[in-house]
Amino acid sequence: MPTLFKSLAELLDKVESTKKRLQTVLMVAIFLKTLEPDEVEPAVSMILGRPFPKWNQENLDVSWATLSTLLRHITRVDWSVFTETFGTTGDIGSAAKALFAKAKVKRQTMLVQKQLTIMEVRSTLEAVAAASGVGSREKKQRLIESLFSQAEPGEAKYLVKILVGEMRTGFSEGLMEQAVAKAFDIPLIAVQQASMRLGDIGETAALAKTSKEDLSNLDLRVFRPVMLMLAQVAGNVNEALNAHGGRTAFEYKYDGARVQIHKLGETVKIFSRRLTDVTLSLPEVVETVRNNITAHELVLEGEVIAVDASGYPIPFQHLMRRFKRIHGIESTAERIPLKLYLFDILHLNGKNLTSSHYLTRRQILAEKAGKIQLTQQLVTDSPEPANMLLHEAVNAGHEGLMAKRLDSPYTPGKRGKNWLKIKTVLEPLDLVITAAEYGYGRRHGWLSDYYLAARDSVTGEFLELGKTFKGLTDAEIQEMTRRLKTFAISEDRWRVIVQPKIVVEVAYNEIQESQTYKSRMALRFARITRVREDKAPVDVDTIQRVREIYEKQFSKKGRYKA
């Protein structure tokens, strides 16, 4: 029997209101066991706030402006109901639920309400993503309107969250892996490995439902991007050497964009840090791989940097112009040439290399890279040459160094001490903009004062750490104003509340205690150093990490006591 979307919405309400993680894992596990096999992946994706599997490149392409207009039309309720609820809860889904609860007419076309099922919601979302060309906008609107016209208030809450990609129930992908393991009686490590190889926990859950044996025999799939291995921060080379047992591999940390390269025969695809297919935007990188790598099937990792005529790196924002462009590539490539450096190999001719030691993977990579340069590397147990390499990297226009434990496996999506990043300045934070205020004087009419927030790793909530008007040029502020208005949720004379979509890198001098913000912290002298188009809101620094940095400050200074 088809599972109602209402059942999924009710589950999410329980998850949202339950603080104990083990209890939420059990609730989700019980729910997954009740689903039909074809419902498992869509349900898992929706619980995590995604309309499709993670590897899927389809895009709904529905702006908040369009969605809010549809909600007003369907409910015919004063929009102040939405803005008041959002102002109280800060949750876009709860505000939509309040709107629907106040609506006098919830269903416009049917005398007898047909209840939504999970599969009907998924098929409608697929149709929305597939709509293109002339009249596609109107078709998307009709499809979305048909969903909301059948939705109860509780269902509308989570439909909105899925459409805008902002679930925020606190139920993370790691907890979902635990729920899948419990639901289908499979060891957690097997679920985690399968999820890494398939590139999606939803598809892993679907396979676990039907075939536990197939789950244990999976390998990486070419053209299915996997989550990238992540690094922690080390204060200096000595700290990195100590963390890695006295000897490690130091490499240049380039000021570029990380890419994952998949090759099968002559077909090459390139995925960004956000696992978005950027192949069409980087044709010269594709040709570089084709011309140099003879292996039939492999998955590589590298860094792409933008360079000037002399080969020196140019600022990151110019590189991001390449990643966003799919038309006029030839002329843009002449103005913004790219250079590829490789640093890892995950898969080669059917063999999964992620469990191999890093030094082994690096040696294999050197044999297969052809004339493509690898990242500058030094394996040492001495801080002196490592510090010299750090100095060289910074003088060459790069960010600093990476330190990679020699025997470390590749662990997709995990941030740990096996990889460490070392910079010569205070480590900046990646934060998301949650609101903006209009400026004064020549900035009148521009949103130029930005509220910056980190993510709570437990609840998923974005907690503000202050605001800044520094760092962007006038041209960048005008473009930021345009973009923020497309994500606006509510607006008054001075301030616009926006969906947390735009990630920025933020430099600062210090982290201070503050009673102004819920986070109880604020950045001192914050300034935006660049817009991180390569990162999604889920990638921003956590409030827990900010708290760690705050506490570390007291290793070199006293703590004020009132």
N, C-alpha and C positions, 0 to 999 in steps of 0.2 A: 504494500500500500504506500503511495507517495507520502513523503514526510512534509508536513505543512511548514511554511516559512515562519509561521507564528510560533511553532515549537522551538525553532532556532532562536527567535527573538526572546522568548521566555528564558531559554538557557542563558543567553547573554546578560539578561537582567540579573539573574542569580549570580553569574560570574562577577559582574560589576559590583555587586553589593557584598560579596564574600571576601574577606581579608585573608583567610588562610589559604595558602597556595595549594597544599595537598588536597584540600576540600574542592577547590576549583578543578584541579586535575581529575579527581574522581568523577565530578559531575559531567565534565566533557567526555571522559572515557565511557561512561554509561550511555551518554547520548550517541556517541559514534557507533556503539554496538547495535543500536536500534535502526541504523540507516541501511537502505538498500545499497549495493555495491556502487552503482553509478552516482549516488548522492554524496558519497564520502568526500571526494576531492572538493566539489563545490562547497560543501558545508565547512570543511576545514579552512578553505580559502576565505570564506565569508566571516568565520569566527575571528580570523586574524585581520579582517578589514580589507581583504583583497577581492576584487571581482573575478580574478582569474589566477591560475597558478603563477608562481613567482617567475618562472622562465618565460611565460607567455608575453610576447611583445605587443599584444593588442592594447589599444588605448581607447578609453571611453570618450575622451575629448569633449567633456561636458563641463562648462565653466560654472562657477558658483552663481554668477549673474543669471544664467539660463535656469539653473535649478531653483533659485529663489523665486524667480518669476513664475515658474510652474507651480511651486508650492502655494503662492498667493492665489493663483488662478483656481487651483483645485479646491482649496479650503475656503476661500472667500472670507478669511478672517483678518482683522486688523493686524498689520505686521508688528505692531507694538507688543503683541503677545509673544512673538518670537524674540524680539530684542530684549524684552524684560527677562524672559527665562534664560536667555543666553548670558545676560549680564549677571544673573544670579549663579548659574551653574558653570558657565564657561564651556558648555558642551553643546555642540551644534545639533547632535541627535536629540538630546533632551528638549531643546528648543523646538525642533520639528514636531516632536511628540506632543508638546503643549499646543502647538498650532492645530494639529489634527484633532486633539481632544476638544478644542473649542469650536471646531467646524460644525456648522449646522447640517451640511450635506457632505457626507464622506464618500458616497458612491454616486456617480453621475449617470451611469449607463445601464445598470442592472437593477431590477426589482429584487431579485434574489442574489445575494452576494456570493460570488465564487471565491473561495479562499485560495490564496497564493501558496504554491508549493516551492520547495527549494529549487527544483529543476526548472520550474517556470521562471523564477527569478534569474537563474543562470542563463537560460536560453534568451531571455529578453536583453540581458546585459551583453550577450554575444551579438545580438542583432544591433544593439546600439553601437558597439565597437565596429561592426562591419559596415555600417552606413557611411557612404562616402560620395563625393561628387556633388553635382547639382541637386539641391533639395535635401541634402543629407541632414542639415541642421533641423529642419522641420520634422524629418523622419525620426531623428533622435528624440526630439521633444515629445512626439506622439507616443513613442515606445515608453519613455519614462513616465509620461502622464498616465498611461494604461496601468503601470505598476502601482503608482500612488493612488489611483482611483479605486483600487481594490484593497488598499492597505488600511489596517487598523492603526491606531496611534502608536502602539508598541512596535509594530512592523515598520512604520514610517521612520521611527527613530533609527533603526539599524539599516534601512535602505539608504538613508542619507549618509550615514557613516561609511557604508561601503562605497557609495558613489564618490565621495570626496576623499576616501582613503584615510579616515581618521577614526579608528575604532576606539582606542584608549580605554579598554576595559581592564588593562593590567595583565591580560593573558598573552604571554609572549610565545614566540616560536619554540623556545626551549621548554616551556610548560606543555605546549602541544605535543612535542616529541614524547614527553612523559605520559601524556594522556593516550597517545597512540600505542605506546608500549603496554600500558595497563589494559587498554580496551581489547587488544588482540593477543595478549599474553606473549610478548616478544621482548627479549632483553633490550634495555634502553640503548646500549651501544650499537646494536644491530639497526635500530631505527635511525639513530643519528648518522651512521655510515651510509645507510640507504638514502636518507634525505640529502646528504651531501652529494651522492653520486647521481641522483635523479634531478637535483637542483630544486626540489620542492617537497615540503612535508605533506602537502595535500595528496600528491600522487603516491607518496610513500604510504600514507594511510590507506589509500584505495587498494594498493597492492597487498598490504598487510591483511586487509579484509578478505581478499580472495585467495592469496597464495603466499604463505610464509616461506616456502621453499625458494620461490623466485626472488624474494626479498634478500636472501643471503647470498645470491649469486649475481648481484648487480655490479656494474662497473660504471665509471664516468661515461657519459654519452656526449659525443661530439655534437656541437651546436646547442647543447643544453648548458648554459653558463652556471657555474657553481659560485657560492658565496666566497669572497676573498678572505684569506687569512689576514688577521689584523695585528697591530703592534701596540705595545705599551710604551711609555715614555721613560727614558733614563736621563738622569741629570748630566752625566758625563761619561767618558769612555771607561773610567775606572769602575763605575757602577755597572756598566754593561759587562765588563770582564768578570767581575765578581759574580754577577747573576748567571753567567754562562760557564762557570767552573774554571775561570782563569784563561780561557782561550776561545776566540770567536771570530766570525767573519764580519769585517766592517766593509760597508759598501756606500757609495754615494747615494744620498737621498735627493733625488731630482725634484725640481719645482715644476712638476708636470702632471699628467693625468694617467692614472693606472689603467691598464687595459688587459683583458683576457682574450687571447687569440685562439680560435679553433680552426683546424685545417683538416679537410678530408679530400684527398686527391687534389684537384685544382681549385676547389671551393674553399674560400677563406672567409670567416666571419669574425668581426671584432666587437667585443662587448665592453661597455664602460664599467666604472666602479659600481654603478647602480644596476648593472646587468642589463642595460639597454643596448640594443643592437645599433652600433654607430658605424657600421661597415661603409655605408654610402658616403659618409662624411670624411672618410680617411682612405681614399683610393690609393695614395702613394704608399701607405703602410701595408695595404693588401698586396700591392705589387712587390714590395720589399720582401714580404714573407714568401710569396710565390717564387721569386727569383733566387732565393737563398736557401730555402728549406726543402729538402727532397723527400723527407719522411712522408709517408702516405697519410698517416692519421696521428694527430697530436693536439695537445692543449698546452699553451704557453702563457706565461705572464710577463708583462713588461711595462715600461713607462714611456709615454710619448711626451716629448717636450717641443715647444715652439722655439725656433731659433732665428737669429738675424743672418745677414749675408755672410758673416764671418763664422757662423756656427755657435755663437754665444746665445744662451737662453734668454728669451724675452718674457715679460710678465705673463702670469697665468691667465689673466682675463682674455688675452689675445688667443691663447690656445682654446679657450672655451668657445670662442666664435667659430672655430673649425668644427667642434663637436655638435654645434647646434645647426650647422648649415648643411642642406642637402641639394641646394640649387646654386649654380654659379661656382662650383667647386674649383674649377681650373684657375679662374682668376684669383680666388681666395688663396689657393695653394701657392701661387706665385708670391703673394704678399705675406703669407704666414706659412713658411715651410716647416715641416715637422721632421723630427728625428726619433727613431725608435731604439730603445735600449731594452734588452731582455734580462730577466733575473731568475726565472723559475720555469720548470716544466712539470706538469701534473699528470700527463697521459701520453703514451707513445705506442703507436701501432697495437692497440688493444690491451696494453699493460698499464694498470693504475700505479702511478709512482708516488702518490701522496703519503704513503706510509714509509717510503724510503727516507734515509737521512738527507738533510739539506745539502751537505757537501757532495753526496752521491748524485743528487738531482742536478746540482750545478755542473758537475763533470759531464753528465749526459747532455745537458743543455749546450755546453761548449762544443761538444762533438756534432750537434745537430743544427747549430745556429748559422752555419755558413759564414758569410761576411758581416752578418748583423752583430753589432757591438753588444757585449754584455756590460752590465753595470760595473763600474770601476770597483775592484775588490781588493782587500788585504786581509789575510788570515794571520792573526798574531796573538801572542800572549803578553805583549808589552804595550803599556799606555803611550809611550813616546811616539812610535810610528803611527799609532792610531790618531793621536792628536794632530800630527802633521797632516794626515789624510783629511781630517776634519777641517783643518785650516785651508787645505787645497780646495776642498769641495766648496766651501763658502766663498773663497776668492774667485772660483770659477762661475759663481752666480747660482749655485745650488743651495738647497735648504740645510744640509748637514749630512749626517750619516745614519745608516741602518746598521744594527748589530744583529746577526742571525746565528743562533746556536747551531753548532756544526752537526749535531745528531738529531736536530728537530724534524719531526714530520710536518707535512702541510695539513693544517687543521682549518678547513673552510668555516668562515663566519665566527671564528673564535678569536678573542683578543687575549693574549697572554704574554709571558716574559720570554718565550722562545724567540720572538722578534721584538727588538727595541729600537726606538727612534731617538736620535740625539741631535739637538739643535743648540746653537750658541746663544740664543736669546730665550726669554721666558716663553714657554710653550703656549701658543695661542689656543683659543677654544673655538670649536665649531658650534654655533648656536643658531636658533631659528627665530625669525621675526614674527612676533605674535600681534603687534599693534604698531601704529605709527601716528605721529602728530604732525600737523602742518607747521611749516617754518615761518620765520618773520623776515622782513626786509626783502632782499632779492630772492629769498626762498619762499616768499609768500605764494601760496597755491600749490606748493610741492610738499609731499610727505617726506620730511627730511630728518625727523627725530624718531629713532627706531627702538622699540622695546625688544630685548634680547632674552631668550629663554633656553635653558637646558632641559633635558628629558629625565624624568624620574624613571629609573630602570625597573622599579617595582610596579608602579601604577600606570606608567605610560604618559602621565600628565606632563605638560610643558610648564616649567616654573621659571618665572622671570628673575633676572639677575641685574636689572637696570636698563638704562637706555643710553643711546649715543646719537650725536648728529655728525660725528667726525669720520673721515676716511674716504667718502665717495666724492667724485667730481660732480660738477653741476649736471653734466650730461648723464652721468650714472644715476643721480638723484631723480632726474626726470624720467628715466627708464624705470627706476624702482617704483616711482609713483604710479606709473601706468600699470605695472605688474601687480602691485599691491591692491589697486582698486579692483582688479579682476577677481581677487580673492577676498574682497571685503564681506564681512558678515553683518556688521552694524557700523554706523557712522553718526557722529554728531558734529558740531561746528569745528571742534579742534582735533578730534581723534578718530581714527578708523581702526576697528578690531578686525583682524584678518585671519584666515585659515593659516595654520603654521606650515607653510610650503617652502619658503625661501630660506636657504641656509647660507650663513655668512661666517667667514673666519674673523675672529675678533682678538685683537691684541689688547693688553691691559697692563697696568703697573702693579696691581695688588688686588686681592680679594678681601673684602671687609665684611664685618657683621652688619646687618641691616634689619630694622623692624619694618621697613617699607614694603618688602616683598615677602611672599609666602615662603620662599626658599630660605629666608633669614640671612641671605648673603647678597652682596652687590659688588660689581666690578668697579675698580677705581681707574679713572682715565681710560675708559673703554673706547676703542676706535676700530672701525671695520677696515680690514686689510684687503679683503677680496670677497667676491660672491662665489660660493662653492656650488656651481652648477652640476658638479659631478657627485654631489651628495644629496641624499634624501633626508627628510626630517628624522627618520628612524636612526640615521647615522650620526646625529649630533651628539656632543659630549653629554654625559649623564650628570645629574645633580650630585650623585655619589662621587664621581671623579672630581667635580668642582670642590666638594667638601674635603676630599683628600688633599688637593692642592692648597686649600685654605689652611688645613692643619699642618702641612709641611712647612708653611711659612714660619712657624714658631720654632723650627729647628735652628734658625739663625736670628731670631728676635724674641723679645719677651712678650708675654701675653698680658694685656691690660686687664686689671681686676677693679671693678667699680667699688 
